[in-house]
């Protein structure tokens, strides 16, 4: 079984007034592509997924 482990995405995190959502979406796409290419069976996200309960 292949497992891809990631952690602490902090979706919704901003740098002052600058949203990082565009770059976060690009990284998620990369993770999906990597999981497909490597034929990963499970993607494990540990740590903080969101920066707060509702992403900005």
N, CA, C and O of each residue as an XYZ file, in Angstrom:
224
protein
N       0.843     -1.174      0.000
C       0.000      0.000      0.000
C       0.893      1.243      0.000
O       1.831      1.345      0.790
N       0.589      2.178     -0.891
C       1.322      3.443     -0.954
C       0.509      4.530     -0.268
O      -0.680      4.703     -0.536
N       1.176      5.263      0.625
C       0.535      6.360      1.355
C       1.312      7.641      1.078
O       2.537      7.675      1.194
N       0.591      8.682      0.714
C       1.177     10.019      0.556
C       0.747     10.831      1.770
O      -0.439     11.094      1.969
N       1.735     11.227      2.585
C       1.464     11.949      3.826
C       1.760     13.429      3.626
O       2.847     13.800      3.183
N       0.794     14.263      3.953
C       0.986     15.713      3.929
C       0.508     16.263      5.275
O      -0.144     15.555      6.043
N       0.827     17.503      5.552
C       0.402     18.066      6.839
C       0.344     19.581      6.788
O       0.988     20.236      5.968
N      -0.454     20.104      7.699
C      -0.500     21.544      7.979
C      -0.702     22.393      6.727
O       0.136     23.230      6.391
N      -1.796     22.172      6.055
C      -2.090     22.940      4.845
C      -2.478     24.381      5.172
O      -2.152     25.288      4.406
N      -3.152     24.607      6.268
C      -3.578     25.950      6.689
C      -4.332     26.680      5.582
O      -4.057     27.846      5.299
N      -5.283     25.988      4.960
C      -6.091     26.608      3.909
C      -6.809     27.831      4.470
O      -7.346     27.801      5.577
N      -6.809     28.898      3.690
C      -7.431     30.144      4.115
C      -6.457     31.132      4.726
O      -6.829     32.271      5.008
N      -5.216     30.716      4.936
C      -4.224     31.624      5.534
C      -3.931     32.783      4.581
O      -3.793     32.595      3.372
N      -3.842     33.955      5.139
C      -3.546     35.160      4.366
C      -2.224     35.756      4.851
O      -1.815     35.539      5.992
N      -1.576     36.496      3.986
C      -0.414     37.300      4.365
C      -0.887     38.743      4.334
O      -1.025     39.341      3.266
N      -1.132     39.292      5.505
C      -1.783     40.602      5.636
C      -3.093     40.561      4.869
O      -3.994     39.816      5.255
N      -3.235     41.333      3.795
C      -4.485     41.332      3.025
C      -4.380     40.465      1.771
O      -5.310     40.427      0.966
N      -3.262     39.773      1.601
C      -3.020     38.969      0.398
C      -3.508     37.540      0.605
O      -3.053     36.845      1.514
N      -4.434     37.110     -0.242
C      -4.938     35.744     -0.183
C      -3.931     34.796     -0.818
O      -3.313     35.122     -1.832
N      -3.768     33.620     -0.218
C      -2.857     32.609     -0.759
C      -3.638     31.471     -1.414
O      -3.056     30.444     -1.764
N      -4.955     31.647     -1.581
C      -5.803     30.572     -2.067
C      -5.380     30.090     -3.456
O      -5.411     28.886     -3.709
N      -4.992     30.975     -4.349
C      -4.578     30.554     -5.699
C      -3.386     29.604     -5.642
O      -3.388     28.564     -6.302
N      -2.371     29.954     -4.860
C      -1.203     29.073     -4.764
C      -1.549     27.782     -4.023
O      -0.995     26.727     -4.333
N      -2.448     27.853     -3.057
C      -2.874     26.654     -2.351
C      -3.605     25.694     -3.292
O      -3.422     24.480     -3.209
N      -4.424     26.237     -4.179
C      -5.109     25.398     -5.172
C      -4.106     24.733     -6.109
O      -4.270     23.567     -6.468
N      -3.071     25.466     -6.505
C      -2.037     24.887     -7.369
C      -1.306     23.739     -6.680
O      -1.023     22.717     -7.304
N      -1.004     23.905     -5.407
C      -0.322     22.851     -4.663
C      -1.229     21.626     -4.528
O      -0.759     20.494     -4.638
N      -2.512     21.842     -4.292
C      -3.439     20.708     -4.213
C      -3.485     19.949     -5.545
O      -3.538     18.719     -5.560
N      -3.465     20.679     -6.652
C      -3.423     20.041     -7.971
C      -2.148     19.211     -8.126
O      -2.190     18.104     -8.664
N      -1.021     19.738     -7.659
C       0.246     18.997     -7.714
C       0.172     17.713     -6.886
O       0.661     16.665     -7.306
N      -0.434     17.806     -5.725
C      -0.572     16.630     -4.866
C      -1.439     15.576     -5.558
O      -1.126     14.386     -5.508
N      -2.513     16.003     -6.194
C      -3.385     15.077     -6.929
C      -2.617     14.415     -8.063
O      -2.705     13.201     -8.247
N      -1.868     15.201     -8.823
C      -1.072     14.648     -9.927
C      -0.036     13.657     -9.419
O       0.136     12.586    -10.002
N       0.652     13.998     -8.346
C       1.654     13.110     -7.765
C       1.013     11.803     -7.295
O       1.547     10.720     -7.535
N      -0.127     11.915     -6.630
C      -0.822     10.719     -6.152
C      -1.228      9.829     -7.326
O      -1.112      8.607     -7.243
N      -1.701     10.432     -8.413
C      -2.065      9.659     -9.609
C      -0.834      9.007    -10.235
O      -0.848      7.816    -10.548
N       0.231      9.789    -10.418
C       1.441      9.275    -11.059
C       2.061      8.131    -10.259
O       2.550      7.159    -10.835
N       2.039      8.249     -8.944
C       2.668      7.250     -8.076
C       1.701      6.127     -7.675
O       2.055      5.227     -6.914
N       0.480      6.202     -8.203
C      -0.556      5.215     -7.894
C      -0.722      5.034     -6.387
O      -0.681      3.922     -5.862
N      -0.908      6.163     -5.717
C      -1.061      6.199     -4.264
C      -2.430      5.639     -3.889
O      -3.435      5.933     -4.537
N      -2.454      4.830     -2.837
C      -3.693      4.245     -2.353
C      -4.417      5.131     -1.342
O      -5.640      5.081     -1.217
N      -3.639      5.945     -0.621
C      -4.217      6.756      0.444
C      -3.456      8.062      0.560
O      -2.225      8.067      0.602
N      -4.181      9.170      0.612
C      -3.577     10.470      0.900
C      -3.972     10.823      2.327
O      -5.154     10.954      2.643
N      -2.964     10.976      3.186
C      -3.191     11.273      4.597
C      -2.829     12.733      4.842
O      -1.706     13.161      4.576
N      -3.794     13.487      5.352
C      -3.560     14.891      5.691
C      -3.575     14.991      7.206
O      -4.624     14.844      7.833
N      -2.410     15.242      7.795
C      -2.296     15.379      9.246
C      -2.101     16.844      9.590
O      -1.722     17.642      8.733
N      -2.352     17.192     10.813
C      -2.146     18.576     11.220
C      -3.316     19.451     10.822
O      -4.413     18.959     10.559
N      -3.077     20.739     10.780
C      -4.138     21.715     10.536
C      -4.465     21.819      9.057
O      -3.627     22.227      8.254
N      -5.680     21.451      8.705
C      -6.130     21.581      7.317
C      -6.546     23.018      7.027
O      -6.217     23.572      5.978
N      -7.272     23.615      7.967
C      -7.763     24.988      7.803
C      -7.085     25.909      8.808
O      -6.658     25.472      9.877
N      -6.991     27.188      8.452
C      -6.410     28.172      9.354
C      -7.423     28.553     10.433
O      -7.048     28.968     11.529
N      -8.702     28.409     10.115
C      -9.783     28.623     11.078
C     -10.946     27.747     10.658
O     -10.830     27.022      9.671
N     -12.034     27.785     11.351
C     -13.117     26.848     11.075
C     -13.767     27.063      9.712
O     -14.323     26.122      9.145
N     -13.709     28.279      9.177
C     -14.266     28.570      7.847
C     -13.179     29.293      7.048
O     -12.777     30.395      7.421
N     -12.687     28.679      5.930
C     -11.626     29.357      5.170
C     -12.131     30.640      4.517
O     -13.312     30.769      4.196
N     -11.218     31.578      4.330
C     -11.545     32.866      3.710
C     -11.513     32.692      2.208
O     -11.757     33.648      1.471
